[in-house]
Amino acid sequence: MNMKATAFLLATVLACAPALPASAQEISWDLANEYGQSSIMGVGDEAFIKAVDELSGGTIKITAHYDGSIGYKSVDQFDAVGDGAIQIADTVMGAVAGIEPIFLLSSLPFIAGSDADAKLLFEVARPEYEAVFEKHNQVLLWATPWPPSGIWANNPITTQEELAALKIRAWDPSGVQTMSNAGANAVQISWADTVPQLASGAINAVLTSADGGVSVKFWEFLSNFTAVNYSMALNMTHMNKDVYDSLTDEQKQIVMEAAQIASDVAWAELGKRVEKNFEDMRANGVEITESVSPEFRAALVEAGEAVYTGWLEKTGETGQALLDEYRRKQGK
């Protein structure tokens, strides 16, 4: 048989051969995260990646890109997933509140005072979140809570006079407005740009959790953390809907089962983080101011009232209904 006949026969055999079932074909996805692998978000992502790999028998592979290494900041990730530029992202939701104001909910000042409150708030709002993601061609997989946020600075921040000396980074408009109303010079800066801004002296304080600061060694620039417990903001991990819809029912079940595993791991990690973070901070010379006076807290709460008013103007009856349901389930 000559070479042309051999090539023709091979092509015919391949054309007639049955295609491998979708479940047997290897799938590769990218997952973007502006935060580090050691952060609580990274822990959840790693649990998800491992679970998908194991449940799929190695046929679905996910590559994580931490610290913004794939080139997207949180504010970019939402559209990137919706457009299909990346398949999955883990995004701090306050950063995309300009796209959909409902995403500011978990960042509203002093709305959640405990792990249980933060989880209840997410569960109450989850159907609304899912509907908004679907509108933008995305599927919500799970949410990861930040430990309570405070103020990283070079001195304890326990009065409005001390706050006024700060040029402080916040992660979303809610934080900028609250800190500004309380007297600070507040600016919204993405996480990827925070350390460079500290290093250059453009800012001298950061509103974030102890966990966030530990993950990037804030003690190289700042020597105090004041635990004002401003909020317990959420990251959410979301997937392109076209990619999700292309999966078999079995593969969809794998993704959602893995997402639940990641959620369970992330929320369980929350309970361990504060103590471990404080231990690491003290070991690196960070002084921790664990509480503030009722007067200073009241001033911060008052400074945040305008945030609620503005948020409700944008979300209307939907926002008010979520707050009412949350308060009702809290027993308030």
C-alpha positions, 0 to 999 in steps of 0.5 A: 500500500502506498503512502497516499492510500495509507494516509487515506485509510488512516483518515477514514478510520479516525473520521469513523471512530466514535468520539470520546465521551465528554467525561473522558476528555481532559478539560483545562481551566484557569482560575484568577485570584488577586490575593495570595495562595496562603490567604483564606481565599487561596486555601479555598481555591486549593481545596476546590482544585484538588476536589475537582481533580479527584472527583473527575479522575484527573480529567478536569485540571484547573491552574490557579494564578495567585497574586494577580499573576494572570494580569487581572485585578479584582475589578477586571475579573468580573468582566473577564469571566463573563466574556470568557477570557478566563474560566473562573475567578475568585473576586473581592466583591466590593471591588465590583460594586460599581457594576452591581451595587448588590455586591457591596452588601457584605462590605457595609460597615459593621453589618456582620459582627461574627462568623455566624453573622457573615454566613447568615448574611451570605445565605440570605442574599445568595439567591439574589447574588446568583441571579445577578451573576447569571445576568452577566453570563456567570455562575456563582460557585461559593463565597469565602469570608474575610476575617474582620477588617481593621486598620493597619498603621504605624500607631494605634488608631483609637480616636478620630484625631489619630484617624485624621493623620492617615492616608488610608487604602480601602478596597471599595467605595464603602470603606472610602466613604466611611473612613473619609466621613470619619476624618481620614484621607481615604482612597480606593486601591486594588490589592495588587497596588497596595504594597507598592503604594505603601513602599512609595509612601503614597499611603500610610495605612490600610483598611483590611483584615489581619489575614490580608496583611499577614499574607503580604508581610505588612510588618515591613511597612506598618507596626500596628493593627487596630481591630475595629472589626469594620466588616467581614467582606466576601470574595466570591468564586464565579465561573463563565456560564457558557463553559459551565453549560457545556459540561455534562450533568456529571461534570456539573455535579463534580464542579458544584460538589467541589465548590461545596467542599471549598466553601466548607474548608474556607468557612472552617478556616475562618475560625482558625485565622484570627488567632494564628494571624495575631501570633504571626503578627506579634512574632514579627513585631506588630502591636495589636490593639484588640479593642477601641472605645465605645465612643470611637466605635460609635463615631465610625458607625455614624460615619458609615450611616451614609453608606447604607443610605446610598446603597439603599438608593441604588438597590431599592426594595431589593436591598431593604428586603435583604436587610430586613430578612437578615435582621429578622433571622438574627432575631433583631 
